[in-house]
């Protein structure tokens, strides 16, 4: 009822049909989470009443003639707002075609949904800065800290940046959709009913600190025989470009395997790698999970789809108080302190151990807690709930200002990420790093 009331109020403010031009790429993202995020964002728009949508697709290989035809088609549609849904910056050629199509007329307000790769794509944004100046532009970031981070890179940033979380397809992570009679994950993995299951899902990467998670989990395992750690995901070859560590094929896989080989067979058996799981199988894992854990300090951690899906299924979580993860405040969520260090973000492992001990100790009414967690985060991240927030954005299009460009620190960050050492361990460079990434720590 509250959702319908809020939506009704917004519709009265925006009482005419709004034409929306949605622009996206034909080419699917190589990032797994983006393959689900973009259709969910599009659904938020399509589910709103009193909206007419024109969807425009493009590829980077399209000819100038084809792009011009696309731009001319958008101009004839006469949208009240242009929305870029992709995780890549708008192609320069398409922007030029749009500006030429509108001629002496101003473009309508432009909304850009911002993804985690905003920093690594800064050089592309800087390339089109001259085209964007004098366009009414608003960036929609997926978490409060990402909004602060992007604002930190833009002239008068807070005037051009808003927060719009990525929607979670709730139906994709419902326990009750699991077929009756299907063997449970506990039975498949031979986990005892009394065993406490920690789980991580996502890329197995140095950026996600999975090896640190394994080592810290084993400190608990030595004290508690009835705990297991499940790890779902695939290894990637990405290291830490922000500090000059780039691709090195297989190194993280080798590091983890080498560490596991050093363990006793009993300790090694307490850690189970599940490989890449589809969403249905991941749902089955979450049904048997007592606590989701992720220690990510990834510099492009804009949101965190894996924690969001676990929380929407009611799984308690221990997360780093870093970047997008900080937006998951609510029942059943514990945050691990992250501090600045000469090598970037440092995780307070003592704080982590205290959280491990606390979740193992406080195990009363787990189903009640799961219900509270699910209810809270479904309300926060469902497509239906986010429609009211989106309608609020669309009701305030007239307030969007002319873009004034990026700050010099955006140029510094772009140049740093383009150099072999990036920020490295130089004291001066670390000052630049802290100036840029302060919003993710605070």
C-alpha positions in Angstrom: 0.0 0.0 0.0 2.8 2.4 0.9 4.4 1.8 -2.5 1.1 2.5 -4.4 0.6 5.6 -2.3 4.0 7.0 -3.1 3.7 6.1 -6.8 0.3 7.7 -7.0 1.7 10.9 -5.5 4.5 11.0 -8.0 2.1 10.4 -10.9 0.0 13.3 -9.9 3.2 15.5 -10.1 4.0 14.0 -13.5 0.5 13.8 -14.9 1.4 13.5 -18.6 2.8 10.6 -20.6 6.6 10.8 -20.4 8.6 9.5 -23.4 11.8 7.8 -22.5 14.6 6.8 -24.9 16.5 3.8 -23.5 19.9 3.4 -25.1 21.9 0.2 -24.6 24.4 -2.0 -26.5 23.5 -5.0 -28.6 26.6 -6.7 -27.2 26.2 -8.5 -23.8 28.6 -7.7 -21.0 31.4 -10.1 -20.2 30.7 -9.3 -16.5 28.3 -11.9 -15.1 26.5 -9.5 -12.8 25.9 -6.9 -15.6 24.1 -9.6 -17.6 21.4 -9.5 -15.0 21.6 -5.9 -13.9 20.8 -4.3 -17.3 17.5 -6.2 -17.9 16.5 -5.5 -14.3 17.1 -1.8 -14.7 15.1 -1.8 -18.0 12.2 -3.6 -16.2 12.1 -0.7 -13.6 11.4 1.7 -16.5 9.0 -0.6 -18.3 6.9 -1.3 -15.2 6.2 2.4 -14.6 2.7 3.6 -15.8 2.3 6.7 -17.9 5.6 6.1 -19.8 6.2 5.4 -23.4 9.6 3.8 -24.1 11.7 3.7 -27.3 14.6 1.2 -27.0 17.7 1.9 -29.1 20.5 -0.5 -29.5 24.0 0.1 -30.8 27.4 -1.5 -31.3 30.8 0.1 -31.4 31.2 -1.2 -34.9 28.2 0.6 -36.3 28.8 3.0 -39.2 28.3 6.7 -38.9 25.4 6.4 -41.2 23.7 3.8 -39.0 24.4 5.9 -35.8 23.0 9.0 -37.5 19.8 7.0 -38.4 19.6 5.9 -34.7 20.0 9.5 -33.5 17.5 10.8 -36.0 15.0 8.2 -34.9 15.4 9.3 -31.3 15.0 12.9 -32.3 11.7 12.1 -34.1 10.5 10.2 -31.0 10.9 13.5 -29.1 11.8 12.0 -25.7 11.5 13.8 -22.4 14.6 12.1 -21.2 17.4 10.0 -22.7 18.7 7.1 -20.5 22.0 5.3 -21.0 21.6 1.9 -19.4 25.0 0.4 -20.4 28.0 -0.2 -18.2 30.2 1.6 -20.9 30.2 5.4 -21.5 28.1 6.6 -24.4 30.0 6.1 -27.7 31.4 9.5 -28.9 30.0 8.9 -32.5 26.5 8.4 -31.1 26.7 11.5 -29.0 27.9 13.5 -32.0 25.0 12.1 -34.1 22.5 13.1 -31.3 23.9 16.6 -31.0 23.8 17.1 -34.8 20.2 15.6 -35.0 19.0 18.2 -32.4 20.8 21.0 -34.2 20.1 24.3 -32.4 17.8 22.6 -29.9 19.1 21.4 -26.6 19.2 17.7 -25.9 16.6 16.5 -23.4 17.9 15.7 -19.9 20.3 12.7 -20.0 20.4 10.0 -17.2 23.4 7.7 -17.0 23.4 4.6 -14.8 26.9 4.2 -13.4 28.5 0.8 -12.9 31.6 -0.3 -11.0 34.0 0.2 -13.9 33.5 4.0 -13.9 37.1 4.5 -12.7 38.7 2.3 -15.3 36.6 3.9 -18.0 37.4 7.5 -16.9 39.6 8.0 -19.9 36.6 7.4 -22.1 34.5 9.8 -20.1 37.3 12.4 -20.4 37.4 11.8 -24.1 33.7 12.8 -24.4 33.8 15.6 -21.8 33.7 18.4 -24.4 30.5 16.8 -25.9 28.9 16.5 -22.5 29.5 20.0 -21.4 26.3 22.0 -21.7 24.2 18.8 -21.7 21.7 18.4 -18.8 23.3 15.4 -17.3 22.7 13.3 -14.2 24.7 10.2 -13.0 22.8 7.6 -11.1 25.1 5.5 -8.9 24.2 2.2 -7.3 25.2 2.9 -3.7 25.7 6.0 -1.4 29.5 5.6 -1.3 29.8 5.3 -5.1 27.7 8.5 -5.4 30.2 10.2 -3.1 33.1 8.7 -5.1 31.7 9.9 -8.5 30.8 13.3 -7.0 34.4 13.6 -5.9 35.5 13.5 -9.6 33.0 16.0 -11.1 32.8 19.8 -10.9 30.0 20.6 -8.4 29.5 16.9 -8.3 26.7 16.6 -5.8 24.5 18.6 -8.2 24.9 16.0 -10.9 24.9 12.7 -9.0 22.1 10.7 -7.4 21.8 7.2 -5.9 19.7 4.5 -7.6 20.5 0.9 -6.3 20.6 -2.0 -8.8 17.4 -4.0 -8.6 17.6 -7.7 -7.6 15.3 -10.2 -9.4 13.7 -11.5 -6.2 12.0 -14.3 -8.1 15.5 -15.6 -9.1 16.5 -16.2 -5.5 13.4 -17.7 -3.8 13.9 -20.8 -1.7 10.4 -22.0 -2.4 11.1 -22.3 -6.1 13.4 -25.2 -5.4 11.8 -28.5 -6.5 10.3 -30.6 -3.8 12.1 -33.8 -3.2 15.4 -32.5 -4.6 18.4 -33.6 -2.7 19.5 -30.8 -0.4 23.0 -29.2 -0.6 23.8 -30.5 2.9 23.0 -34.0 1.8 25.0 -33.7 -1.5 28.0 -32.3 0.3 27.6 -34.5 3.3 27.3 -31.7 5.7 25.9 -32.4 9.2 22.7 -30.8 10.3 24.5 -29.1 13.2 27.4 -27.8 11.1 27.5 -24.0 10.7 28.0 -23.1 7.0 29.7 -19.9 5.9 29.5 -19.2 2.2 31.2 -16.9 -0.3 29.9 -16.4 -3.9 31.6 -14.3 -6.6 34.9 -14.0 -8.5 37.8 -15.9 -6.8 40.2 -13.0 -7.1 42.8 -11.1 -5.2 40.4 -8.1 -5.4 37.9 -10.1 -3.3 40.5 -11.3 -0.8 39.4 -14.9 -1.0 42.7 -16.3 0.3 42.5 -14.0 3.3 39.0 -15.3 3.9 40.2 -18.9 3.8 43.0 -18.1 6.3 40.7 -16.2 8.7 38.1 -18.9 8.5 40.7 -21.5 9.5 41.3 -19.6 12.7 37.7 -20.2 13.6 37.8 -23.8 12.4 40.6 -24.6 14.8 38.3 -23.6 17.7 35.0 -25.0 16.2 35.0 -28.4 14.6 31.4 -27.9 13.2 32.0 -25.1 10.7 32.4 -25.3 6.9 33.3 -22.7 4.2 31.6 -23.0 0.8 33.2 -21.0 -2.1 31.1 -20.6 -5.3 32.7 -18.9 -8.3 35.5 -19.0 -10.8 39.0 -17.9 -10.6 39.9 -14.8 -12.6 43.3 -13.4 -13.7 42.8 -9.8 -12.5 45.1 -8.6 -9.8 45.2 -5.0 -8.6 45.7 -2.5 -11.4 45.5 0.4 -8.9 48.9 -0.6 -7.4 50.6 -1.8 -10.6 49.7 -5.5 -10.3 48.1 -6.5 -13.5 47.2 -9.8 -15.3 49.3 -12.8 -14.3 47.8 -16.0 -15.6 47.0 -18.5 -12.9 48.9 -16.8 -10.1 46.0 -16.6 -7.7 44.9 -20.1 -8.4 48.4 -21.3 -7.7 48.6 -19.3 -4.4 45.4 -20.7 -3.1 46.2 -24.3 -4.2 49.7 -24.0 -2.6 48.2 -22.9 0.6 45.5 -25.6 0.7 48.2 -28.2 0.0 50.0 -27.1 3.1 46.9 -28.0 5.3 46.1 -31.2 7.1 43.4 -33.3 5.3 40.9 -32.4 8.1 41.3 -28.7 7.7 41.4 -28.9 3.9 38.1 -30.8 3.9 36.4 -28.0 5.8 36.7 -25.8 2.7 34.6 -26.8 -0.3 35.0 -25.2 -3.7 31.7 -25.4 -5.7 32.9 -23.8 -9.0 30.6 -21.6 -11.0 26.9 -22.1 -10.1 23.8 -21.0 -12.0 21.3 -18.9 -10.0 19.1 -21.8 -9.2 21.9 -23.9 -7.7 23.2 -20.8 -5.9 19.8 -20.4 -4.4 20.0 -24.0 -3.1 23.4 -23.2 -1.5 22.0 -20.1 0.2 19.1 -22.1 1.6 21.7 -24.1 3.6 24.0 -21.2 4.4 24.1 -19.8 7.9 26.2 -16.7 7.0 27.4 -15.1 3.8 30.9 -13.6 4.0 32.7 -11.3 1.5 35.9 -9.4 2.3 36.0 -7.5 -1.0 38.2 -4.4 -1.2 37.7 -4.2 -5.0 38.1 -0.6 -6.1 35.2 -0.9 -8.5 32.8 -2.4 -5.8 29.9 -0.2 -6.7 27.1 -2.3 -5.3 27.7 -6.1 -4.7 25.1 -8.2 -6.4 26.2 -11.5 -4.7 25.6 -10.1 -1.1 22.4 -8.4 -2.3 21.0 -11.8 -3.6 22.0 -13.6 -0.4 20.4 -10.9 1.8 17.2 -11.0 -0.3 17.1 -14.7 0.5 17.4 -13.9 4.2 21.0 -15.0 4.7 22.9 -13.1 7.5 26.1 -11.5 6.2 29.6 -10.4 7.3 30.8 -7.8 4.8 33.7 -5.3 4.6 32.6 -1.7 5.3 33.9 -0.7 1.9 32.4 1.1 -1.1 29.1 -0.3 -2.3 28.9 -2.9 0.5 28.3 -0.2 3.0 24.9 0.3 1.5 23.7 -3.0 2.9 22.9 -1.8 6.3 20.0 -3.6 7.9 19.1 -6.6 10.1 21.6 -9.4 10.2 24.5 -7.6 8.5 27.8 -7.1 10.3 30.5 -4.8 8.9 34.3 -5.4 9.1 36.4 -2.3 9.5 38.6 -1.3 6.5 41.4 1.2 7.0 43.8 3.0 4.6 47.3 1.5 4.3 50.3 2.0 2.0 48.8 -0.7 -0.2 45.3 0.6 -0.3 42.5 -0.9 1.8 43.5 -2.9 4.9 41.0 -5.2 6.6 40.9 -5.3 10.3 41.1 -9.1 10.8 40.6 -8.8 14.6 37.3 -7.2 13.9 36.5 -10.0 11.5 37.3 -12.6 14.1 35.0 -10.9 16.6 32.2 -11.1 14.0 32.8 -14.7 13.3 32.6 -15.5 17.0 29.4 -13.4 17.4 27.5 -15.2 14.6 28.5 -18.6 16.0 27.4 -17.6 19.5 24.1 -15.9 18.7 22.2 -18.6 16.9 18.7 -18.2 18.5 15.6 -18.0 16.2 17.6 -18.3 12.9 14.3 -18.5 10.9 12.9 -15.4 12.5 16.1 -13.5 11.6 16.1 -14.8 8.0 12.5 -13.6 7.7 13.5 -10.1 8.9 16.5 -9.9 6.6 14.5 -11.1 3.6 11.7 -8.7 4.2 14.0 -5.7 4.7 16.1 -6.2 1.6 13.3 -7.3 -0.7 11.7 -4.0 0.1 14.9 -2.2 -0.6 16.0 -3.8 -3.8 13.0 -5.3 -5.6 12.0 -3.9 -9.0 8.6 -3.0 -7.6 10.0 -1.1 -4.7 12.6 0.8 -6.8 9.9 2.0 -9.2 8.8 4.7 -6.7 12.4 6.0 -6.5 12.8 6.0 -10.3 9.5 7.9 -10.6 10.9 10.5 -8.2 13.9 10.9 -10.5 11.7 11.3 -13.5 9.4 13.8 -11.8 12.4 16.1 -11.2 14.0 16.1 -14.6 13.5 19.9 -14.8 16.0 20.3 -12.0 18.9 18.6 -13.9 21.6 21.2 -14.5 24.1 21.7 -17.4 27.1 19.5 -16.9 30.3 21.5 -16.1 33.0 18.8 -16.6 35.3 16.7 -14.5 37.8 17.8 -11.8 41.5 17.5 -12.2 41.6 14.5 -9.8 39.6 12.6 -12.4 42.5 13.2 -14.8 45.0 12.1 -12.1 43.1 8.9 -11.5 42.8 8.2 -15.3 46.5 8.8 -15.8 47.4 6.7 -12.8 45.4 3.7 -14.0 46.9 4.1 -17.4 50.5 3.9 -16.1 52.4 0.6 -15.4 52.8 1.3 -11.7 49.5 3.2 -11.2 49.5 4.4 -7.6 52.3 2.0 -6.6 53.8 2.5 -3.2 55.1 6.1 -3.7 54.0 8.4 -0.8 53.0 11.2 -3.1 51.0 8.8 -5.2 49.3 7.4 -2.1 48.2 11.0 -1.2 46.5 11.1 -4.7 45.0 7.7 -4.0 43.5 8.8 -0.7 42.2 12.0 -2.2 40.3 10.0 -4.8 39.2 7.1 -2.7 38.4 8.8 0.6 34.6 8.3 0.0 35.0 4.5 0.0 36.8 4.5 3.4 34.6 7.1 5.2 
